[in-house]
Amino acid sequence: MKFYDKQQTAAALPYDALIKAIDQMFKQECVVPRRHNHAIDSDDAGATLLIMPAWQKNRYLGIKHVTIYPDNGKKFGLAGLFSTYTLFDAKNGMPIAVIDGNTITCQRTAAASALAAKFLARKESKSLLIVGAGNVARELAFAYGELFSLETIKIWNTTYKRAVKLADDLQSKGFPAIAVEDLQEAVENSDIVSSATLSTGPLIKRDWVKPGTHVDLIGSFKPDMRESDDAMFADTSVFVDTSEALDKAGDLLSPISAGVFQRDQVKADLAALCQGQHQGRTSACEITVYKAVGTAMEDLAAAILVYESTI
């Protein structure tokens, strides 16, 4: 069995190849059972265990185990999410690799976000706002930079000094990144708004979003998590990564409950976009909203890429 630490995993996941691998996975057949979502008894009220399997017949089977402890940052100075990924040979069930799940999770989330934006953001988009400064947020500039000619990358975070740190890190790697304190102004002046937080209350308001903007909501994945207000879904073109988002994302469940959005108003999922069943954005002034909760299909695509690049 092969073992891949954080550095080895990241080295095997260049964003150009990862975006293509996820695109291809959405075009292929893949069995993806609903994720197991378990609340964990803990002093951290939000502690959660996720178990995410996926497989392709006679190819590969993979399982990701994820622990989410939202209070880790303020309590222990640790990341709020940890995970491991186990890859099996689907022909015989033999385990063949254990891969750093944190790296897979962060990079596949950013890559899938950029892949969706390829269909949903304006091609000429030049400015990206990243809401959040955690592990997923720090990957977004690299993923979006593969597909868009970005002239400005703004970083906003509830803790400003973390936004400054991420902006400094990105600047050192050649990105035109700056930290900002006024979220409303940043949203109003960005072509793409990508939010990757563990927020439980709305951060981004529909009134701030100008025509032609693409809003990417990829942080929340449970009913009690929110990154946008209900109005965000009232008059925009809404897309999801999979139908599971309609059952588990607070960003969608709240406006559905309030009667401002209905399930059948979703334009398409990411598979339909990748397969050409829906064209995505239809006009320059359209506001597109992409809500993702993540799927084991993306994890499997990333794990296969890691494994096959080293055998």
N, C-alpha and C positions, 0 to 999 in steps of 0.2 A: 504494500500500500504506500502511495506517495503522500507526503505531507507538505503543505504550502503555508508558510507564515505570511505575515502582512506584506512584507516587501516583495516576496516572490509572487504573491497573488497580484499585487498592483502592477508589477512589471509585465505580467502576462495579460493585462487588460487595457491595452492602449485604446483610447476612445474611438478612434476611427474603426477599429476591428470590433469593438464591443457594440457600438451602435448598429453595425451591419449584422452582427450575430443575433441581436435581439429582434431586429427587423425580420430576419429569416425565420426565427423561431415563431413569430406571430403568423408567418405564412405557412408553417408546417403543422402537422397534427401533433398535439401534445396533450396528455391527460393531466389535468390540474384539479385535484379535489379541493374542496373548500378548506381554507386554513383552519387549524385548531387554535382557538383563542381562549386562554385560561387566565383568570385573575389569580394572583398569587398572594397568600397571606403575608403581609409585610408592613413595617412602619411606613413604607412608601405606599400611599393609597392607590397609586396608579401602576403598581408593579404588575407586569403581564408576561406570560409565556406564549409565544407563537410557535406552531409547528407547521411547516410548509413543504409538502411533498409535490413532486411532479415527475413524469416519466414519458419516454417515447419507446414504443414497442421495439424490443430487440436492440436498443441502442443504450441509453443511459437512464438511470433512475437517481434522483437526488432528494435529499431531505435537509431543510434548514431549520435549525433551532434558534430562536431569538428570545432574549430576555430584554424587557424594557422597564427601566426604573427612572421615571422622569425627575426625581429629586436628587439623583446622583451628583449632578453638577454642584448644587449648593451645599449638599451634605458632605460629599467626599472628594469633590474636584475630579470626578470621573465622568466618562461619557454616559449618556442615558440609555445606550443600546449596546448589547453584546450578542454575537452570534457565531455559530460554527456551521459548516456545510460538509455533508458527507455525500460522496458520489459513488454510485454502484454501477456495475455492468448489468444492464437490464436483461441480458440473455440468461444469466445464471444467478443473479443476486449477490455476487461477490463485491465487497467494498473495495474500491480501487484508489480513493483519494479522500483526505480530509483537508479542507481548504478554509482559510480565514474568512469567516462569514461576514464580519464587519466590513471588510473591503469589498466583498461581493455585493452586499446590501447597498453600501454607499454609492459604489460606481455604477451598478445596474440601475439604481433609482435615478441618478443623474443622466445616464445614457438614455433611458426610456423617456425621461422628461424632454431631452433634446430631440429625440426621435419624434415624439408627438408634436413638438414645436415646428419641426420640418414641414408638417402638413397644416399647422394651425396658425403660426405666426407669419407676419408679412416677410417676404424674402429679403426685403431691404432693411429689416430691423437692425438698428445700430446700438440701441441702449438696453441694457439688462439690469433689472433691479433684483437683487437676491435678498429675500427676507429670511433672516436667520443667520447664524454663524457657527452652526454645529458641523458634524462630520459630513452629512449629506450636502449641506449648503456650500461647503468649501470645494466640493467637486463640480458644482454647476458651471463655473467659469470654464473649466477644461472641456466639459461636454458640449456646452453651447458654442465654445470657440471653434469646435470642429465644423460647425454648420453655418455660423453667422459671422459676419465681419463686424465685430463689436468695437465701438469707439469709446463707450463708457460702460463701466460696471459699477453700480452703486450697491453698497452693503448696508442694510439696516438690521439692528438687533435690539431686543429689549434692554440688553446691557451694552451700552455704546462702546465701551472699551473692547469688548469682544469683536464688534464690527470693525473697529480700528485695527485690531490685530490681524483679522482675516484680510482686510484690505491691504495691509502692509505685506503680508505673506504673498498675496496674489501679485502685488506690484513687483516684488522681488523675482517673480517668475515671468515678468513681462506683460502682465495684464493691466489695462487702464482702469484700475480699481480705486474707489474712494469710499470712505465711510460717511454716512449721512445720519442726521438726527431727526429730520422731519419726514415721517413716513408718507403723509398725505402728498407733500410736494414731490417726493420721489416717485410715487405711483403715478401722479398726474403727468410726469415728464419721462416716462419709460415706455419703450415699445413692447418689452416683455417683462412681466412681473412673475418671478418664480419664488414661491414660499415653501420653505422646508423647515418647519418648526414643530414643536410638540405642544403648541398652544391649545388651551381649552376654551378660549374666548376669541371672538372675531377680531382680526387685525386689519384686514384690507376691506375697505368699503366700496360698494358699487359706485357711489357718487364721485369717487376719486378717479375712476377709470375712464380714460378718453377713448373716443372711437378709434378702432384699428388696433387696440391693444390685445395682446395675448396674455391671459392670466393662467398661471400654472400652479396648482395647489397640490403639493405632493407630501406634505408633512403629516397631516392628520390621517388616522386609519381606524379610529374607534368612534362610537356614537357620541362620546363626551368630549371629543376634540374638534376644534373649529379654527379655521384660518381666515374665513370671510364671513360677511353678513348674508342674511337671507336674500336681500335684494340683488346680490351678485348673480343669481340664477333666474331672475324674473324676466329679463329681456335680452339675454345673451345666448350665444350658440354654445351649448354644453356638450362636452365629450368626456368619456371615462376610459380608464385603462381596461377594466373588465366590469361586468355587471355586478360583481361583488361590491364595488364601490357604493352602489345604490342601497345596499343592506347594512353597510358598516361605517360609512363616513358621516360624521356629524355635519359636515359642510353641506351634504345633500339631504340627510334625514330631516334637518331642521326646516329648510324651505319647503320640503315635501309636506311636513306636518303642518306648516303655516298656510299651506294652500297656494303658495306663490310659484311652485314648480311641481311638475308631475313626471313620474318615471319615464313615460313614453315620449317626453320632450328631449331626451338625450339623442343627439344627432347620430353618434356612432361610437364604437369602442376602438381601441388601438389596433386590434386585429383587422377590423374593417378598413381602417385607414391604410395599414400596411398592405393589405390585399387589394387595394384599389376599389373597394366597394363603396367608398365615400370619398369625395375629393378634398374634404377638410374645409379650409377657409374658402369662402365664396366671393368676398369683396374686400376692398382695402379698408373700408370703414367698419366692418364687422368686428364685434368684440367676441373673442373666443375664450372659453373657460375649459380647462382640462383638469379633471379631478381624478387623482390616482391614489390607490391604497397599496399598490405593489402586488405582484403576482409571482408565484413560484416558477412560472414559465421563464421569467427574466433571470431568476437565480440559476436555473438549469442552463440557460444559454451561456451565462458568464462562467459557470463551473466547467462546462465542456470546453470553452475557449481556453481556460487555464490549463486543464489537463492535456488537451490535444496539442497545445503549443510546446509541451515539454516531453512528449513521448516520441 
